[in-house]
């Protein structure tokens, strides 16, 4: 274990050095707060012993600078003069590990050192476990999303292939080839949409085409749904996100809500700095009590096996990537309307991590 002792009195520093070396501790000595900051910038320490009453930069100021400059500082024990208990309390409230009073009792100090190091190690282990759990959760969500994509591909491709098999059994080779071409087109479109990570650099993206690509995947699901397109010709944005995923999820949810009959409105409007997309269905709407939660991961009202609860969460993630936002309005038994806003140039508007996209809901 490596300890740094910080004190402006040379005699006390020598005492620290002798005592800790007997205990086989590595010791670094700093005669001022400034020297301690200099050493911390180049050497890893397991614990600091910090004197409060130092000239120029006292212990409290030195501690404040340590927290400001270093992301994960070591535990700090403050040495205070007799009668300075109020400073020790202030130090502990600001994140200090422990304190000792002068004149020093080295046996008590060693006990506090060992306890502070144990506590710091326990906190670090908890942090490591938390990060590991978060990584595992993220991986599980990605695997769940991949499973959903695979199921979508299988469902969409199955129908034209079944039709092709029927046509072949009836000697309709030309018709069968048409169904096979349709299946291959679905596969190509899905591969283009899900082929990998978003681009590092924003690229021009035709929002209308992204919507059409998404819509083409649901040709066999739309049933008697009336689809109304209301596209602005000026709907090009520069984005590193994958907008097709956004529209696939929104359209899929809309069609599922209408259960084969109703009206689906898809509209785009091109403003000076943003493109606004509206996806509205004439289904039963969203229950008011669910709206605050629909963008949360794993929230779903579907039966087990019918949905993962990740669809709208993925929508939010994609819009975060391009600095976009989404709002929802719903009127029970009449409609659900999702409005997506995407900046034409995300560099001029920040991104979702800086300002936070709008994921608000409203019952009309």
N, C-alpha and C positions, 0 to 999 in steps of 0.2 A: 504494500500500500504506500502511496506517495502523498505526503502531506506538505502543504505550504503554510508556514507561520508568517504572519504579517504584523510587525510591531516596530515602532520607531526607537525602542530602547535596545541597544546592542546586547546588554547583559541578558535580557529576557530571550532574545533570539538565540544566544549561545546555549541558554538553558534548554530551550526547545530542541535544539540540535543534538545536544548530548543525550537527553532523555529518550528521544524518539529513535535515535540510532541504537540504543541499548535494546529497544523493542523490535529491532530489525525493520523499522519504517524507513523509507526513503524520505529525505527532508529537503525542501527548498525554503530559503529564507528571503524575505522581502522587507526592506526597512521603511517602505512607504506604500500607500495605495497605488501610486503611479507605477512603481516597480512591480507590484503584484499583477497589475493589468498587463504589463509588458511580458511577464513570465507566462501568464495564462494564455497569451496569444500564440505561444510556441510550444508549451509543455502541457501534457494532460495531468491533472491532479485528481486525487480521490477525495480530498477534503481540505478545507481551508480553516485556519484559526486566525481570526481577524480582531485586532485590537480596536476598540472604539476611539480612545483618546489619542489621535495622531494629528500633528499639525498639517496644514495645507489641505489634505483630504482625509477627513475622519472616517471611522468605520462605517457609519451609515451611508455616507456618500460613496465610499468605495464599493459597498455592497450594491448600491443602486446602479453604479457603472458596470459592475460584473453582470448583473441581470440584463442590463441594456445591451451589452456588447456580445454576450455569449448565449447561444440558444439553449444549451443544456449545461448550466454551470454545476460544479460539484457542490455537495452540502457545505454549509458554512456555520461554524460555531464562533460566536462573538465573545471576546473577553472584555468585561466592563469593570470599572472601578467600583468599590463599595459605595452604595448610595445611588447608583445609577440604574436601579431596577426599572424605572420607567423607560429608559432607552432599550433595555433588553426586551421589554414587552413590545415596544414599537418594532424592534428588529424581528421578533417572532411573527408579529402580525403581517410583516411585509415579506415573509417567506423564509426567514432564517431557520436553521435546523435546531439550534440549541444555544445556550449561553453559559458562561462560567464567570465567577467574580474573582477579581484580584484581591489579595494575593492568591496565586493559583495553588490548588490542590491537584497535583499531577495524577493521582490515582483516580480522582473523580473525573478529571479531563479525559483520561484514557477510556473510562467507561462510556462517557458521552460520545467520544470519537467512534468507538465500535458500534454503539447504538445508531448513530447518525448514518454511518456507512451501511449498516444492515438495512435501515429504512430506505436509503437511496437505492440500494440494490433491489429491494422488494418492489419499489415504485417502478424501476426500470423494467423489471420482469413483467409487471402488470401491463405496462405500456407495450412491451413486445408482444404479449399475448393478445392485446387489443388490436394491434396492427395486423397480427396474423389472422385473427378472427375476421377483421374487415376484409382482408385479402381473400380469405376463403369464401366469405359471403359474396364478394364481387364476382369471384370465379363461378360460384353456384348460379348467380343470376345470369351470367353470360351463357353458361351451359343450358340453363332453362330457356333463354332466348333462342339459342341455336336449335334446341329441340322444337320450339314453336315454329321456327322458320322451316325446319325440315318437314314438320307435319303439314305446314301450309303448302310447301312444294308438292308433297305427296298427294294432298287432296286436290290441288288444282290440276296436276298432271294426270291423275287417275281418270277423270271424267273424259277428256279427249281420247285417252288410250282405250278406255272401255268402248267408246263409240267407234274407234278404229277397228277394234276386234269384231264388233258387230258388223261393220261394213265389210270386213274381209270375209266373214262367214256368209255374207250375202253376195259375195263376188263383186263388191263395189270397191275395187282397188284404188281408183282415182279419189273417191271420197275418203277412203282410209288414209291415203297419203296426206290429204288435207288435215285430218285430225292429228296425225303424227307431227306435221309441221307446226300445228297449233301448240302441241305439247312441248316441242323443242323451243318454240318462241317463249313459252312460259319459263322454261328452264334458263334460257339465255337472259331473260329479263331479271329473274331472281338472282342469278349469278352476278349480274352487273350491279344490282342494288346491294348485295351482301358480300361483295368480293373482298372486302378488307377494311382497313382503317380509313378514316377520313384523310383527305389530302392534307399535307402539312401546310401548304400555301393555299389561300382561297382561289377558286377557279370560277369562271362565269358559269352560271347554272340557270337553265330555262325552267322556271317554276311550273309553267303549264305542261311542259313535257314530263316533268317529274310526276305530276298528278296523273297524266295519261298513262304513264308506265305503271303506276300503282293501280290505277283503275283496270288496266288490261288483265291483271291477275285475278280479277273477280268476275270475269265474264260469265262464268257458270254459276255464280252465287247471286247475281243481281235479280234473277227471277222476273217478277212483274214490277220491279222498282223503276220508276221514271227518273232518269238521270238528266239533270239540267246543267249544262256547262255555261258559264258566264265569265269568259276569260278576257283579261286585258292583254293586248299584244305587247305591252311594255312591262313584262314580268320577269326580267332577268336580274339575278343577284350574284354577288361574288361571295362564295361561301366555301369553307373547308368541311362543313357538315354533310350529312347524307339525308337530304330532304325526302327522298323516296320512302325512307323508313317512317318518317312522320306521317306521310299521307297514306301509306299502307295501313298503319294502325288506325288512323282516324276513319278511313273508308271501311275497313273491316268491322270496326265497332258500329258504324252507322248502319251497314247492311244487316249485321246481326240483330240490331235493335228493331229493325223494320220487319224482319222475318219474312222476306220475300215479296212484300208489297208496301208501296209508299212512294215518297219523293225524296230524292237525294240532290241537294244543290251544292255545286262546286264552283266557287267564284274566286277570281283574282282581281286585285286592283293595284296598279302601279303608281305609287307616290314618288315624290322627289327623292326621298331618302330611304323609303321602305317599300316592300311589297307585302300586301295583306291578302291572306287566303282565308276563305270562309268555307267550312264544311258543315252543312246543316241537313239533318234528317227529320222526317215526320214521324218518328217513332214515339214511344211512350215517355220520352224524356228521362232525366236523371233524378232519382229521389233527392229531395233537398238535403237530407241528412248525409248523403254520400258525397256531395260535391266538394266539401273541404278535403276529402281524402283520395280523390280519384287519381291524383298524380303521385301518390305515395307508392313505393315498391311493395309488391305482394298484396295490394288491395284488389280484391275481385269479388263480384257478386255471383260469378258463374259457379256451376257445380264442379267438383273435383274432376280433373281431367279435361275440362272444357276451356280452361283459361289459366294463365299463370299469374295474372295481376301485374305483369311487367310492361304491358303495351303502352299505357300513357306515361309510365315512368320512363320508358325508352324515348318516347316523344319529347319529354322534358329534357333528357340528356342530349339528344340531338340538337334541340334548340339552344341549349346552353352552349354547345360547341360553336354556334354561329352567331351568338349574341341576340337570338330571337326571343320571342315571348308568346304565350298562349293564354287565351281567356275562354271561359265557357259560360254560356247562358242556356237556361232550360226552362220550359214551361210544362208542367206535368200533363201528360196525355196529348201533347201537341208537337213539341220539337226539342231537339238538343242542337245547339250551335257552338262550334269551336272556331275561334278566330285566331289564326297564326300570323304573327308579324315578323318579317325577316328583314334586317337591314341590307340595303344594296351593297354597302361597303362596311364590313364589321370593324375595320380599323378606325373608323370615324365615330363609332358608337360604343366602343368597348366590347366586352363579351359577357356571357352569362355569369362568369365567376366574379367579375368586378362589380357589376351593378345588380345582378340577380334578375332573371326574367320574371315576367308577371305570370303567375299560375293561379289567377283568381277565378272564383266561380260566382255565379249570380243566378238566382231564381227569379224569373220574370213573372 
